[in-house]
Amino acid sequence: MKRSFPASRREGTASRQAHADLPAGTFERELGRDGFYGAATHMHHRHPPTAWTSWEGPLRPRAFDLTRLGARRRSPWDAPEVLASAALRIRWWHTDGAMESLIRNGDGDDLLFVHEGGGELFCDYGHLTLREGDYLVLPRGTMWRLEPAGDATLLLVEATGDSYGLPDRGLIGRHALFDPAVLDVPALDDAFRAQQRDEVWRVVIRRQGALSTVTFPFNPLDAVGWHGDHAPVRLNWRDIRPIVSARMHLPPSIHTTFVSERFVVCTFVPRPLERDPGALKLPFFHNNDDYDEVLFYHRGTFVSRDHVHPGMVTFHPAGFTHGPHPSALAAAERGTRAETDEVAVMIDARDALRPAVLPDGVEWEGYVDSWRAEGGAGAPPGSAPR
């Protein structure tokens, strides 16, 4: 059993509270354990903790432009992998046509996030229409297929060997950040009954990474009814009502949307910025030494990043300090914005993630240098500081 260390102490020149009323000319850095849930210390530095001049070795911040993975694939099993561990698999699926077979994942629950487009989803439980900004949790073993309405791009997040659930809301209650009543489930509607034709259908099943195909002389999505509390659920980011504070910048953990045993999924949605003159107004410098951090940018201008656009992913493995880019920090100090317009999906993973080998041009090789100066020494070609 872990035991707590002695109570909080203070040395030197330090603020009375975290993320507020920092000593003049200092930069705060949070050193925390267990993501943003455990013991923490807040240090005050003379220089930005990300003001490095060079970087060598395999540990580094990385960024990927998934919009450059342009090939369209009918089956999600062909979607390229971006990051993975034994407990988590993140893929990018670009499609423009109806799936030619049903699929079934025997390795874990799937979480789909619709970045662009949408379409009609059919599964064991019925029919759902998906649109931009939807999350869809598909329990392990669910048979499903998607008929997209034109081009569609989706982020696929597999909880390998595990399942998804909702976080404990604690003091804020079960109706925050969204009322469970907004979670939609598939319907046994006319569209579902219309696709129950007696013709040959294949189901491609993934188990332990290998694919197997089962053929039926009829569509196995032929349910006539069901009851229970185990089913796919849909949630759109627009139904999330974020917890905010006028006097303190809240940690990303307050935005947790789904949880698995070895990682959490958070959603950043538009919110008012902190109004208190002494409060930080953007994410603070921090060490996330127990979790790898992944951010997928869906829409808007991310408040702490320069030169990222919708469809990009940043990856900050555990083990180094990261935080706002220089011009983002300067903009926050000027106080020119009253609210954010960003929508992003954050994944904090307890196990080290391995980046996939991706085609040339997908990775922004200069991302590690983007903290060096205003505009970023490693800014992508053609970009400009905001």
N, C-alpha and C positions, 0 to 999 in steps of 0.2 A: 504493500500500500504506500502511495506517495504521501509524504508529510509536507505541510506548509513550512516555508522558511519564515524568519522573523518579520514583523510588520514593516510597512513601508517606511523608508528613511529618505532624508533629503541632504544633499551635499552641494556646496557652492551656490551659484546663482541659478535659481530654478523657479519656474512658475508654480503657483499654488495648486493649480489644477491642470490636467492634460488638455492640450489643444486650445488653450485660451490664455490671453494676456501674457504672451511669451516675452521674456526679457529682451529689451531693445537690441537689435543687431544679431539675434541668434536664430538658429534653425532647429526645430524640434525633430527628434527621431524617436520612434516607439520601438522598443525591443520587447517582443511579446512571445508567449508560448501558446500552443494550441490555437493557432490562428489569432483571433481577437477575443478569445474566451478565457485565457489563462492569465498567469502572473505577467506583469509588464512593468517596465521602467521607461521613463521619458527623459532622454538626454537633450541637452541644449548645446549646440555647436556654433563655432564662429563661422564655419563655411557650410554650404549645402552638402549633405552627405553623398550626393550623387555627382559631385564636381570632379570626377576622375578625368585624367588626361590620356590614359591608354588602358587597354585591357588585353590580357593574354590568357589562353587556356580555354577549356571546354565549357566551364560555367559562365554563362552570360545571358543578359536579357535578349529575347529574340522576338521577331515580329514576322507575320506571314500575311500576304495579301491573297485571301482565298478566291477573290474574284478572278485571279489569273489561272485558277484551275477550271478552265472553260469547258472541258469535254462533258457532254451530256451522257448520262447513263440511265437506262430504264430501271435497273434494279438497284436498290440501296446496298445490296451485297457487293456491288462494284464501286461504291463510293470510296474515294481515297481517304486513307487514314491520315490524320494530322498529328495527334498526340495520343499516347496510350501508356497504360501501366497494367498490372495484373487485375486491378479493380475498376479501371475506367478506360473507355475507348471513345475518342472524339473523331468524327468523320465529317466530310463535306459532300453533300449530294446535290448535284445540278441535273435536273431532268426536264424533259419537255413532252413526254408521252406516257400513256397508261402503262402500268406495270404489266408484264406479260404472264406473270404467275403470282400466286400468293407467296408470302414469306412468313417464316416463323423463327423467332430467335430463342434458342434453347440455352443461351449463355448468360442472359440477364435481361433486366428491364431496359427498354429504350425510351429515351426522351427526345422528341422531335421539336425543333424550334424552326418555324417558318420565317425565313429571312425575306424572301421575295416570292410573290405569286400565291398560289393556293390550289385548292382542288377538292375532289370528293374522295373521302377515305371510307373504305368498307372493311369491316373486321368481324370477328365472331359475334360481337355484341350489337352490330347494326351499322348505321351510316352516320358520318359527321362531315360537315363542310369545314375545311381548313382555310384560313386566310392569313395574310401577312401579320406577324406578331403573335401567332398562336404557339403555345406550348401544347404538346400532346404526350402524355405518359401512357406507354403501351406495356402492360405487364408481360413478364417473360412467358413465352409460349403462345401469345396471341397471334392468330393468323390475320394478315391484313394485306391490303393493296391500296395504291393511290392512283387516282385518275387526275393528273394536274390540269389546270386550265391554262394552257400555254407553258411558258418557261416558269420553273419554280426552283428555288434554292433553299436547302434546309441544312441546319446544323444537327447532327445526330450524336447523341451522348448516351453511351451504353454503360449501365451499372453492372459490370461484369460479375457474375456470381452473386448478385444482390438485387435489391428492390428499391423503389423510391417511396418516400413518404413525405408528410408535411412536418415542418419543425415545430417544436414546442414554443408557443407564443408567450408563455410565462405571464408576467404582470400585465402585458398589453391585451391579453385575451384572445380567444379563438377566432374572432371576427376580423382581426388585423393579420396581415396586410390586405387581405381580401376576405370577404364573406364566403364560406364554403359553398353557399348557394350559387355562386357564379361558376363553379366547376361543372362543365357540361359532360354528359355521357352520350354514347351513340344511341341512336333511335332505330327501332324496327319499323321504318317508315316505307312509303311507296317506292322510293329509290332503292332501298335495300331489297325489298321483295322482287323488284323488277330484274335484278341481276342474278336471281336464283334460277339459272337455266340448266337444263340437263345437257351439258356438253363437257368435253374433257378439260379438266383443270389440274394444274400442277401446283404443289406446295414445296418450296425450297426451304429446307430447315437447316439452320446453323447450330452446330453443337461441337464444343471444344475446337472451334475455329474451322471445322470441316463442314462442307455442304452436302446434304442428301436431298434427293427429290422423290416425292410421293405423288403418284398420279391417281386422280379420281375420275369416274365417268360422269360426274356432276359437280356443281359448285359446292364445296363443303361449307361455304358461308350460307347455311340454309336454316338458321335458327328461326323458330316461330315464337319464342318467348324466353325470358330469363328473369331471375330475381337474385339479389345478393348485393354485397358491398365491395366486390372485386371486379373492377372494370376499368377500361381506359378513361382518362379524364382530360378535358381541354381547358386551358386557361390562356387568355390573351393579356399581354402586358398592360393594355389600357384599363383592365379591371383591377390592377394593383394600385393601392392607395398608400404611398410610402410614409413611413414614420419619419418625421422631421423635427428638428429643434432649432429655434431661433438663436440659441445661445451656445451651442456646441456642435462641432462637426461629428456626426455619428459614424461609427465604424461600419465597414461593408457588411458585417454579420447581421446588422439590423434589417438588411434587405434579403435575407435568406428566403428562398422560395420553395426549394425541394431539398431533401436530405437523403443521402445514402450512407452506408456504414463508413466508407472511406473517403467521401467527398461531399461537398455541399454545392448547390447551384443558387446563385443570387441574381437578382434582376435590378439594375439601375434604371429608373424611369424619371421623367422630368419632375423637378421639385424646386421649391423656393430655396435660395441660398440663405445661410445664416445672417441675421441682421445685427447681432451684437457686435459692437466695434472691436472688441477684444478677441472674438472667436475666429479660428481658422475657417476659411471658406472654400477649402478644397482638400482632397485627400492628403494626409500627412506623410512625411518620410517614415518608412517603417521597415523593420526586418520581419519577414514572415518565415521564421526558421523551421517551422514544422510542416509547412504546406507549400506546394507549388501553386502558383496563381496563374490562371488563364482568363483573358478577357476577350470576348467576341463583341465587336462594335456593330450594332444593328442600324442605328440612325442617329442623326444629330451631331453636335460637336462635343467631344468628350472633354470635360472640364479640366482634367489634369494632363492631357496629352496633346502634343503637336504632331501634325503630319500623319494622322491616322484617319481613315475614312470607313464608311460602312462596308462590311465584308472582310475587314481585317481582324486578325487575332494577335494579341501580344501574349508572350509566355515569360513569366518571371519565376525561374526555379528557386527553391529555397536556398538560402545561404548568402545573400547579399542584400544591401539596402537599396530600396527603390522608392520613387515618389514622383512628384509633379515635375514636368519639364520646365526649364527656365522661363520661357515666355508665359506659360500658364501660371507660374508663381507670380510673375510680375503683373499679369492681368488681374489676379485675385487681390493683390495689394492695392491696385488702382480702384477696385470695387466697381467696375463698369457693368457688371451683370447682376441682375436681381434673381435670376432663376436659371436652372440648367434646362437643356433640351435633349439631353442624351438618353438613348436607350441602349443598354448593353447587358450581356449575359456574362456573369463571372462564375468560374468554377475554381474552388479551392480544394486541392487534392492532397491527401495525407501521404500518398506514395509518390515517389519520384516518377515523373512522366518522361517518356522518351519521344523526341520529335521524329516523325517519319522522314524518309528521304523523298523530297518533293521536287518537281521539275524546276529547272533554272528560271529565275525571275519571280518565283513565288515568295521567297524569303527576302525581307529587307535587310541586307547584309550590314548596313550602316546603323542599324537601330541602337547598338551599344554606344555609339558616339552621339546620339541625339540629345543627351543631357549636357553636352560640353559647352554650348554657348547659345545665345539667342538665335533662333532659326535652326540650330542643330547642325553640327559638323557632319552628321551622317544623314541629313535629310534626303528623302528620295528625290530623284531627278525631277525638276519641274515644280516642286512644291515650294510653298512660301509660308513664313510664319503667319499665324492668324493675328 
